[in-house]
Amino acid sequence: MSLAWEPVIGLEVHAELLTEAKIFCGCSARFGAAPNENTCPVCLGLPGVLPVPNGKVVDFALRLGLATNSRIARTSRWARKNYFYPDLPKGYQISQYELPICEGGYVEIDVGDAVRRIGLVRIHMEEDTGKNIHDARADASLVDFNRSGVPLLEIVSAPELRSPEEAGAYLRALRTLLRYLEICDGNMEEGSFRCDANVSVRPAGSSELGVKVEVKNMNSFRAVERALAYEIARQIDALESGEPVVQETRLWDPEAERTRPMRRKEYAHDYRYFPDPDLPPLRVDDGWIDRVRADLPELPRTRRDRLVRQYGLPRYDAEVLTARKDLADFFEEAVREHPNPKAISNWTMGEVLRVVRERGLDRELVIRDWPVPPRSLARLVRLVDEGKISGKIAKQVFEKMLAGGGSPEEIVEAEGLVQVSDESELERAIREVLASHADKVEEYRAGKEKLFGFFVGQAMKRLGGKAHPGKLNELLRRALSAAPKGEERP
């Protein structure tokens, strides 16, 4: 990228809300039902019906507004956004326009060692449309209206992002926040967390905005970053070649790894917004806001910083553990059982997360069926800390716990896995190893010190992997340095 150009990126995120019912009717809002199963005259937009707002949607909008330090409008207004697509049979979408429920606010992201606050223009509520399906049959396109009326929050950032990487960091931070608030599962593949990007370039140092292009059809963080990188480079190439950048909507083609034109970019006046006559203004009083505020959880960045401060964890550990609220909950419950935060962090980030991913347990907003309970993991770490089992044996015990073998203590007892710390038993094994490998003992004493690991491995093997590593090393070094050549021989 030329240093003479500066990208300007603003993101519009649509977050599907985890309510049981749709925004203006009682139909189920859950994903995955048979086509057109969750529909009624209201969400199909049939004549004569009246929409009734779902109060839970307002609760969720307030949660996000408060968590992002937005201004909460005591009075907001529903509007009709007029346009026609086959998946919107009534010809308009109920949204908010000139009076959204939240304005201002910000999302914090890390850029190197600095923290940047990305401003939010607005957060507003709206209904989702149906879904067109174009490839199922050769002779027709199909429409599934299950999604019609599913509640959305549209979160519009200010054009303050300056690179694809910053855009990715913003989206990850926003998704984590939504998941912490338990209002959206953030699943980009299923479309419950969707992003459109507005991107332009301008001469570095200029305060004027360039011609804005909207990019759609990005269903992963990686796709967003790659699409933005492509589009920025395309616009710079056009401008440096003397070609104009056209204001339009473009689609990201992940297979070709390029954007391509979709349609001319609409302006707000193209939608002919007007207040919805079927819905009165929405009024939110201080009591409602206070109730929602009192129910907010500790937010992810606050929790990350607390884990570093309270438990002395490296920042990397705290970031991994607080990426999901349920994972951070798991960690803290285990630490309450046995206060060795770093060891429990290592096990949680390592073995526990490995199994969670292998079994696909992380596809849900909240993991309810952990591979092992947090208290059992803590007790396993305690056995290691007390010197009763080695780290290597602990991994064997963990696998048996996964298979339903019982508590760590029961497994250790039943399998005879208690660590060997008795010096006489360790010394006997060492004598046997040195006697069996006299030639290597001679090589070691001649200066081939890397053979030490070989002796450790042989002694461990004789003791079934249960030897106390520290004591074994100490006694083995003593034996190799003290015993004269040949004395080990039987």
C-alpha positions as CSV (number, residue, x, y, z in Angstrom):
1,M,0.0,0.0,0.0
2,S,1.2,3.5,-0.9
3,L,2.1,5.6,2.1
4,A,0.5,8.6,0.4
5,W,-3.0,7.2,1.0
6,E,-5.0,6.7,4.1
7,P,-7.9,4.2,4.3
8,V,-11.1,5.3,6.1
9,I,-13.3,2.5,7.3
10,G,-16.7,2.4,9.0
11,L,-18.5,-0.8,9.8
12,E,-22.2,-1.5,10.0
13,V,-22.8,-4.7,12.1
14,H,-26.2,-6.5,12.3
15,A,-26.5,-8.6,15.4
16,E,-29.4,-11.1,15.6
17,L,-30.7,-11.1,19.2
18,L,-31.2,-14.2,21.3
19,T,-34.8,-13.6,22.1
20,E,-37.3,-16.5,22.1
21,A,-39.8,-14.6,20.0
22,K,-39.5,-12.3,17.0
23,I,-39.5,-8.5,17.4
24,F,-43.2,-7.8,16.5
25,C,-45.0,-11.1,16.9
26,G,-44.9,-14.3,18.9
27,C,-43.2,-16.6,16.3
28,S,-40.0,-18.4,17.4
29,A,-36.8,-16.5,16.5
30,R,-34.6,-19.6,16.8
31,F,-32.4,-20.6,13.9
32,G,-32.6,-24.0,12.2
33,A,-36.4,-24.7,11.8
34,A,-37.9,-26.2,8.7
35,P,-38.4,-23.6,5.9
36,N,-41.3,-21.2,6.6
37,E,-42.2,-23.0,9.8
38,N,-41.9,-20.0,12.1
39,T,-44.2,-17.5,10.3
40,C,-47.5,-15.7,10.9
41,P,-49.5,-12.9,9.3
42,V,-47.5,-10.3,11.2
43,C,-44.0,-11.4,10.1
44,L,-45.3,-12.1,6.6
45,G,-46.6,-8.6,6.4
46,L,-50.2,-9.5,5.5
47,P,-52.8,-6.7,5.3
48,G,-54.6,-5.7,8.5
49,V,-52.0,-6.9,11.0
50,L,-50.5,-4.8,13.8
51,P,-47.0,-5.2,15.1
52,V,-46.4,-5.3,18.9
53,P,-42.8,-4.6,20.0
54,N,-41.1,-7.3,22.1
55,G,-39.9,-5.7,25.3
56,K,-36.9,-8.1,25.5
57,V,-35.5,-6.6,22.4
58,V,-35.5,-3.2,24.1
59,D,-33.8,-4.7,27.1
60,F,-31.1,-6.1,24.9
61,A,-30.6,-2.8,23.0
62,L,-30.3,-1.0,26.4
63,R,-27.7,-3.6,27.6
64,L,-25.5,-2.9,24.6
65,G,-26.0,0.9,24.8
66,L,-25.0,1.0,28.5
67,A,-22.0,-1.3,27.9
68,T,-20.7,1.0,25.2
69,N,-21.3,4.2,27.2
70,S,-23.9,5.3,24.6
71,R,-26.5,8.0,25.2
72,I,-29.9,6.3,25.8
73,A,-32.8,8.1,24.2
74,R,-35.8,8.3,26.5
75,T,-38.0,8.6,23.4
76,S,-37.1,6.8,20.2
77,R,-39.2,6.2,17.1
78,W,-39.9,3.3,14.7
79,A,-39.6,4.1,11.0
80,R,-40.5,2.4,7.8
81,K,-37.5,1.8,5.5
82,N,-39.1,1.4,2.1
83,Y,-37.6,-1.0,-0.5
84,F,-38.7,-4.1,-2.3
85,Y,-37.0,-7.5,-2.4
86,P,-38.7,-10.9,-2.7
87,D,-37.8,-11.6,1.0
88,L,-39.6,-8.5,2.2
89,P,-43.2,-9.0,0.9
90,K,-44.7,-5.9,2.6
91,G,-42.2,-3.6,0.8
92,Y,-40.7,-2.0,3.9
93,Q,-38.6,-2.9,6.9
94,I,-39.5,-1.7,10.3
95,S,-36.4,0.0,11.6
96,Q,-35.4,3.2,13.4
97,Y,-34.1,6.3,11.7
98,E,-34.0,9.9,13.0
99,L,-34.6,8.9,16.6
100,P,-32.6,5.7,17.4
101,I,-32.5,4.2,20.9
102,C,-28.7,4.7,21.4
103,E,-26.3,7.3,20.0
104,G,-22.6,8.0,20.7
105,G,-20.6,5.6,22.8
106,Y,-17.5,3.7,21.8
107,V,-15.8,0.3,21.6
108,E,-12.2,0.0,22.8
109,I,-9.6,-1.9,20.8
110,D,-5.9,-2.6,21.3
111,V,-3.6,-1.3,18.6
112,G,-0.1,-2.4,19.5
113,D,0.5,-1.1,23.0
114,A,-2.1,1.6,22.7
115,V,-5.9,1.6,23.3
116,R,-8.1,3.2,20.7
117,R,-11.7,4.2,21.2
118,I,-13.8,3.6,18.1
119,G,-16.8,5.9,18.2
120,L,-20.3,4.6,17.6
121,V,-22.7,6.7,15.6
122,R,-25.8,4.8,16.6
123,I,-27.3,1.6,17.8
124,H,-30.9,0.9,16.6
125,M,-33.4,-1.9,16.6
126,E,-35.0,-3.3,13.5
127,E,-36.5,-6.5,12.0
128,D,-34.6,-8.9,9.8
129,T,-35.9,-9.8,6.4
130,G,-36.5,-13.3,5.0
131,K,-33.9,-15.2,3.1
132,N,-33.7,-15.8,-0.7
133,I,-32.3,-19.2,-1.7
134,H,-31.1,-19.1,-5.3
135,D,-29.2,-22.3,-5.8
136,A,-31.5,-25.0,-4.5
137,R,-33.5,-25.5,-7.8
138,A,-32.5,-24.9,-11.3
139,D,-35.8,-23.4,-12.4
140,A,-36.7,-21.1,-9.5
141,S,-35.4,-19.2,-6.5
142,L,-37.0,-20.0,-3.1
143,V,-37.8,-17.8,-0.1
144,D,-37.6,-18.8,3.6
145,F,-39.5,-16.3,5.8
146,N,-38.4,-17.9,9.1
147,R,-35.9,-15.1,9.5
148,S,-38.4,-12.4,8.7
149,G,-39.0,-10.4,11.9
150,V,-36.1,-11.8,13.8
151,P,-34.8,-8.9,16.0
152,L,-31.6,-7.2,15.0
153,L,-29.4,-4.5,16.5
154,E,-27.6,-2.4,13.9
155,I,-24.4,-1.0,15.3
156,V,-22.9,1.7,13.1
157,S,-19.3,2.8,13.8
158,A,-17.9,6.2,13.0
159,P,-15.4,6.1,10.1
160,E,-12.5,5.9,12.5
161,L,-10.8,2.6,11.5
162,R,-7.6,3.0,9.6
163,S,-6.7,-0.5,8.5
164,P,-8.1,-4.0,7.9
165,E,-6.4,-5.2,11.1
166,E,-8.1,-2.4,13.1
167,A,-11.4,-3.4,11.6
168,G,-10.8,-7.0,12.6
169,A,-9.9,-6.0,16.1
170,Y,-13.1,-3.9,16.4
171,L,-15.3,-6.7,15.2
172,R,-13.7,-9.2,17.6
173,A,-14.1,-6.8,20.5
174,L,-17.8,-6.1,19.6
175,R,-18.6,-9.8,19.2
176,T,-17.0,-10.6,22.5
177,L,-19.0,-7.8,24.1
178,L,-22.3,-9.1,22.6
179,R,-21.6,-12.6,23.8
180,Y,-20.7,-11.4,27.3
181,L,-24.0,-9.6,27.4
182,E,-25.7,-12.8,26.2
183,I,-27.7,-11.0,23.6
184,C,-26.2,-12.5,20.4
185,D,-24.3,-15.7,19.7
186,G,-21.9,-13.9,17.3
187,N,-22.1,-16.8,14.8
188,M,-20.9,-15.3,11.5
189,E,-21.3,-18.5,9.5
190,E,-25.0,-18.7,10.3
191,G,-25.4,-14.9,9.8
192,S,-26.3,-13.9,13.3
193,F,-23.4,-11.5,13.3
194,R,-23.1,-9.8,9.9
195,C,-20.9,-6.9,8.8
196,D,-21.0,-4.5,5.9
197,A,-18.0,-2.2,5.5
198,N,-17.9,1.3,4.1
199,V,-14.4,2.0,2.9
200,S,-12.7,4.9,1.1
201,V,-9.2,6.2,0.7
202,R,-7.9,9.8,0.8
203,P,-4.5,11.4,0.6
204,A,-2.7,11.0,3.9
205,G,-3.2,14.0,6.1
206,S,-6.4,15.1,4.4
207,S,-9.5,15.7,6.4
208,E,-11.9,15.2,3.5
209,L,-13.5,11.8,3.0
210,G,-13.1,10.0,-0.3
211,V,-15.8,8.3,-2.3
212,K,-17.3,5.6,-0.1
213,V,-17.8,2.0,-1.4
214,E,-19.9,-0.5,0.6
215,V,-18.6,-4.1,0.7
216,K,-20.9,-7.0,1.6
217,N,-20.9,-10.8,1.8
218,M,-18.2,-11.3,4.3
219,N,-18.9,-14.2,6.7
220,S,-15.7,-14.4,8.8
221,F,-13.2,-12.0,10.4
222,R,-10.6,-13.2,7.9
223,A,-12.9,-12.5,5.0
224,V,-13.5,-8.9,6.3
225,E,-9.8,-8.2,6.6
226,R,-9.0,-9.7,3.2
227,A,-11.9,-7.9,1.5
228,L,-10.9,-4.6,3.0
229,A,-7.3,-5.1,2.0
230,Y,-8.4,-5.8,-1.6
231,E,-10.8,-2.9,-1.8
232,I,-8.3,-0.4,-0.4
233,A,-5.7,-1.5,-2.9
234,R,-8.3,-1.4,-5.7
235,Q,-9.3,2.1,-4.9
236,I,-5.7,3.3,-4.6
237,D,-4.9,1.7,-8.0
238,A,-7.9,3.4,-9.6
239,L,-7.0,6.9,-8.2
240,E,-3.4,6.6,-9.1
241,S,-4.4,5.6,-12.6
242,G,-6.7,8.6,-12.9
243,E,-9.9,6.6,-12.7
244,P,-12.8,7.7,-10.5
245,V,-14.0,5.5,-7.6
246,V,-17.7,5.0,-8.0
247,Q,-20.1,5.0,-5.0
248,E,-21.6,1.6,-5.1
249,T,-22.2,-1.7,-3.2
250,R,-19.7,-4.5,-4.0
251,L,-19.8,-8.1,-3.1
252,W,-16.8,-10.0,-1.7
253,D,-16.0,-13.1,-3.8
254,P,-14.0,-15.3,-1.4
255,E,-13.0,-17.8,-4.1
256,A,-11.6,-15.2,-6.5
257,E,-10.5,-13.1,-3.5
258,R,-11.8,-9.9,-5.0
259,T,-14.7,-7.6,-4.8
260,R,-17.2,-7.1,-7.7
261,P,-20.0,-4.6,-8.3
262,M,-23.4,-5.5,-6.9
263,R,-25.5,-2.4,-7.3
264,R,-25.4,1.4,-7.1
265,K,-25.1,2.5,-3.5
266,E,-28.4,3.8,-2.1
267,Y,-28.6,7.0,-0.1
268,A,-30.9,7.4,2.9
269,H,-33.4,9.4,0.9
270,D,-33.8,6.4,-1.5
271,Y,-35.5,4.5,1.3
272,R,-38.1,7.3,1.9
273,Y,-38.1,6.8,5.7
274,F,-41.2,7.9,7.6
275,P,-42.5,7.1,11.1
276,D,-44.4,3.8,11.2
277,P,-48.0,4.7,11.8
278,D,-48.7,1.4,13.4
279,L,-46.2,1.9,16.2
280,P,-46.2,4.7,18.8
281,P,-42.9,6.3,19.9
282,L,-41.0,4.1,22.3
283,R,-40.5,5.6,25.7
284,V,-37.9,4.3,28.1
285,D,-37.9,5.7,31.7
286,D,-35.0,5.9,34.2
287,G,-36.3,2.9,36.1
288,W,-36.1,0.7,33.1
289,I,-32.6,1.8,32.4
290,D,-31.5,1.3,36.0
291,R,-32.9,-2.3,36.0
292,V,-30.9,-3.2,32.9
293,R,-27.8,-1.5,34.2
294,A,-28.0,-3.4,37.5
295,D,-28.1,-6.7,35.5
296,L,-24.9,-6.0,33.4
297,P,-22.1,-8.5,33.9
298,E,-18.4,-7.5,34.4
299,L,-17.4,-6.6,30.8
300,P,-14.6,-8.5,29.0
301,R,-11.8,-5.8,29.0
302,T,-12.5,-5.0,32.7
303,R,-12.4,-8.7,33.5
304,R,-9.2,-9.2,31.5
305,D,-7.4,-6.5,33.4
306,R,-8.7,-7.8,36.7
307,L,-7.4,-11.3,36.0
308,V,-3.9,-9.9,35.3
309,R,-4.1,-7.8,38.5
310,Q,-5.7,-10.3,40.8
311,Y,-4.1,-13.5,39.8
312,G,-0.8,-12.3,38.3
313,L,-1.6,-13.9,35.0
314,P,0.3,-12.9,31.8
315,R,-1.8,-10.6,29.6
316,Y,-2.0,-13.3,26.9
317,D,-3.5,-15.8,29.3
318,A,-6.1,-13.2,30.5
319,E,-7.0,-12.4,26.9
320,V,-7.6,-16.0,26.0
321,L,-9.6,-16.8,29.2
322,T,-11.8,-13.7,28.9
323,A,-12.5,-14.2,25.2
324,R,-15.6,-16.1,26.4
325,K,-17.5,-15.4,29.6
326,D,-18.1,-19.0,30.3
327,L,-14.4,-19.8,29.9
328,A,-13.5,-17.1,32.4
329,D,-16.2,-18.4,34.7
330,F,-14.7,-21.9,34.4
331,F,-11.2,-20.6,35.3
332,E,-12.3,-18.6,38.3
333,E,-14.3,-21.4,39.7
334,A,-11.3,-23.7,39.4
335,V,-9.0,-21.2,41.1
336,R,-11.4,-20.8,44.0
337,E,-11.1,-24.6,44.6
338,H,-7.3,-24.6,44.3
339,P,-5.4,-21.2,44.2
340,N,-2.7,-22.0,41.6
341,P,-3.9,-19.5,38.8
342,K,-1.0,-20.1,36.4
343,A,-1.2,-23.8,36.4
344,I,-5.0,-23.8,36.1
345,S,-4.7,-21.2,33.3
346,N,-2.3,-23.5,31.5
347,W,-4.6,-26.5,31.8
348,T,-7.7,-24.5,30.8
349,M,-6.0,-23.0,27.7
350,G,-4.4,-26.3,26.8
351,E,-6.1,-29.5,27.5
352,V,-9.6,-28.2,28.3
353,L,-9.9,-25.9,25.3
354,R,-8.4,-28.7,23.1
355,V,-11.2,-31.1,24.0
356,V,-13.8,-28.3,23.8
357,R,-12.8,-27.6,20.2
358,E,-12.5,-31.3,19.3
359,R,-16.0,-32.0,20.5
360,G,-17.4,-28.8,19.0
361,L,-18.7,-27.6,22.5
362,D,-17.8,-24.0,21.7
363,R,-20.5,-23.5,19.1
364,E,-23.0,-22.5,21.8
365,L,-23.1,-19.2,23.6
366,V,-22.7,-20.9,26.9
367,I,-20.9,-24.2,27.4
368,R,-23.0,-26.3,29.8
369,D,-21.3,-29.7,29.3
370,W,-17.6,-29.1,30.0
371,P,-15.2,-32.0,29.4
372,V,-14.4,-32.0,33.1
373,P,-15.9,-29.9,35.9
374,P,-13.7,-26.9,37.0
375,R,-13.4,-28.3,40.5
376,S,-12.1,-31.6,39.2
377,L,-9.5,-29.8,37.2
378,A,-8.5,-27.9,40.3
379,R,-8.1,-31.1,42.3
380,L,-6.0,-32.6,39.5
381,V,-3.7,-29.6,39.7
382,R,-3.6,-29.9,43.4
383,L,-2.3,-33.5,43.2
384,V,0.6,-32.3,41.0
385,D,1.3,-29.4,43.4
386,E,1.3,-31.8,46.4
387,G,3.9,-34.0,44.6
388,K,1.5,-37.0,44.5
389,I,1.6,-37.3,40.7
390,S,3.9,-35.9,38.0
391,G,2.7,-33.6,35.2
392,K,3.0,-36.5,32.8
393,I,0.9,-38.7,34.9
394,A,-1.6,-35.9,35.3
395,K,-2.3,-35.9,31.6
396,Q,-3.0,-39.6,31.8
397,V,-5.4,-39.0,34.7
398,F,-7.0,-36.2,32.7
399,E,-7.7,-38.6,29.8
400,K,-9.3,-41.1,32.2
401,M,-11.4,-38.3,33.7
402,L,-12.7,-37.5,30.1
403,A,-13.6,-41.1,29.7
404,G,-15.7,-41.0,32.9
405,G,-13.1,-42.7,35.1
406,G,-14.1,-40.8,38.3
407,S,-12.4,-38.1,40.3
408,P,-8.7,-37.5,39.9
409,E,-8.0,-39.0,43.4
410,E,-10.0,-42.1,42.6
411,I,-8.2,-42.6,39.3
412,V,-4.8,-42.1,40.9
413,E,-5.6,-44.6,43.7
414,A,-7.2,-47.2,41.4
415,E,-4.5,-47.1,38.8
416,G,-1.6,-47.0,41.3
417,L,-0.3,-43.8,39.8
418,V,1.1,-42.1,43.0
419,Q,4.4,-40.5,42.2
420,V,7.5,-42.3,43.4
421,S,9.4,-39.9,45.7
422,D,11.1,-42.5,47.9
423,E,14.8,-42.0,47.5
424,S,15.8,-45.7,48.0
425,E,13.4,-46.7,45.3
426,L,14.6,-44.0,43.0
427,E,18.3,-45.0,43.7
428,R,17.6,-48.6,43.0
429,A,16.2,-47.8,39.6
430,I,19.1,-45.5,38.8
431,R,21.6,-48.2,39.8
432,E,19.9,-50.7,37.4
433,V,19.9,-48.2,34.6
434,L,23.6,-47.3,35.0
435,A,24.5,-51.0,35.2
436,S,22.6,-51.8,32.0
437,H,24.2,-49.0,30.1
438,A,27.8,-48.9,31.2
439,D,29.1,-47.9,27.8
440,K,26.9,-44.8,27.8
441,V,27.9,-44.0,31.4
442,E,31.5,-44.0,30.1
443,E,30.6,-41.7,27.2
444,Y,28.8,-39.4,29.6
445,R,31.8,-39.1,31.9
446,A,34.0,-38.5,28.9
447,G,32.0,-35.4,28.2
448,K,28.9,-36.4,26.3
449,E,26.5,-34.7,28.7
450,K,23.5,-34.8,26.5
451,L,23.2,-38.4,27.4
452,F,21.7,-37.3,30.7
453,G,18.3,-37.1,29.2
454,F,18.7,-40.7,28.0
455,F,19.3,-41.9,31.6
456,V,16.3,-39.9,32.9
457,G,14.1,-41.5,30.3
458,Q,15.4,-45.0,31.1
459,A,14.8,-44.5,34.8
460,M,11.3,-43.1,34.2
461,K,10.6,-46.1,32.1
462,R,11.6,-48.5,34.9
463,L,9.4,-46.6,37.3
464,G,6.4,-46.5,35.0
465,G,6.7,-42.7,34.4
466,K,5.8,-42.1,38.1
467,A,9.2,-40.9,39.3
468,H,9.4,-37.5,40.9
469,P,11.3,-35.5,38.2
470,G,13.2,-33.2,40.5
471,K,14.4,-35.9,42.9
472,L,15.2,-38.3,40.0
473,N,17.4,-35.7,38.3
474,E,19.1,-34.8,41.5
475,L,19.9,-38.4,42.5
476,L,20.9,-39.3,38.9
477,R,23.4,-36.4,38.7
478,R,24.8,-37.4,42.0
479,A,25.2,-41.0,40.9
480,L,26.9,-40.2,37.6
481,S,29.3,-37.8,39.2
482,A,30.1,-39.9,42.3
483,A,30.4,-43.4,41.0
484,P,33.8,-44.3,39.4
485,K,33.9,-45.9,36.1
486,G,33.0,-49.6,36.2
487,E,31.6,-49.6,39.7
488,E,28.0,-49.8,38.4
489,R,28.7,-53.0,36.7
490,P,27.2,-56.1,38.4
